[in-house]
Amino acid sequence: MPADSPARATARETIALLTDAAGFTEHRPPSHPLPPDGPLGWAGYDAARERAGTRTGEEESVVYGTGVVGDRACVLLAFEFGFLGGSLGRLTGDRLAAAYELALTRRLPLLALVATGGSRMQEGMVALTQLQRVAAASTRLRAAGLPQIAVVRDPTTGGGWATVGAGADVVLALPGAQVGFAGSRVRPADADPHAYSAEGQFAAGQVDAVVPPGELARALTHWLRALGPHGALPAAPLPRARSAARLPETGREAVAAARDPRRPRAEAYLADYFGVRLPLHGDRCGGADPGLLCGFGLRADGLPVAYVAQCGTPTRPAGYRAAARTIRLADRLGVPVLTLVDTPGAANDAEAERAGAGAAIADAFAAVAEARVPVTTLVIGEGGSGGALALAAPDNTHVTADSYFSVIAPELAAAILKRPPSETGATADQLRLRPQDLLELGFARSIVS
């Protein structure tokens, strides 16, 4: 990547790109000088640090302080890759720990602008253990309900990626950035370079969005508004029904209406519900389910709401894991959750079983059950068995007129009962899966019109 690429901007240039006229106030931790040539007595280390300082104008590989992005105050930390490759040593660890502590003390979000090659070999294990300091500081911030956002620049590799970067709640990446645990000089010679790129990490569900530099300040402003911190927030309002469907007379009618390809899907509901949508992408385990949409959004009145929306396809294990991740993040930050249920059921192919379908569904059930924030559910189409119920809020599920919910699809129920296909409609009636049945049974609180 060319040296003048925005992804290769200096730490202070990157900060200025985001804070603009609002400014940035730098902080410095108490000074704890290193012994000559560092803790290992590595010959030439002091000279290398001096050259790095002369070249960059920095004292260390991290700059941190307070600033305002858009209209939101936050703590910013930025790696200076020109200072020994943005590597982490003991003094870097001092600055990182101080930045997290500053965010904790002032109850501000932490925004990390990462560009690092990993731990500093000239300091050996002293450098490597800084990763434990970062992990501990991040954990304290997480326990306090404060959000962490990372922007990974070029390059972001090694322990810096595996802590400050990938450990954040939301991970954004600049286009073309090299991103991965293994740096370019230590990975296998025949490794696919795409896997170590921002775009490759997005495809693998490790990065939430790849954002051009010119759009970064606006995106981060929205994210800071959505993630907070907030005071007590109300439950997510119910979406409006997106069709004028009448209530079905039979179970077979209900199933046909929910399966109608002309029926409004999750995208239509979300577009109507939110003024701004901020997607979360992937399960952080190497997978992403295009049939399940997750993220945070801002409504026209400014209310932030987290959303999990099924798109009418069988939900895959990666989708359930992404859903659980979103719900738990919203719960930690005090943001209400909206789930839109629409699936014929969980994916049941061999690949889904190998990917841990059962465990992923169980985790989604647990995330909903554990949530302290209000979870609101609207069934907008098919409610296919446990694969749909995993994302439904107990005692706060609502349905549309063109939806149904069933313990099992009527065709499968008829097959299990050894009934001929001609009795599928009668079986659907017996299952009492119509919206009005769900209301009468106490499963649904209302039919949204």
Disulfide bonds with the S-S distance in Angstrom:
none
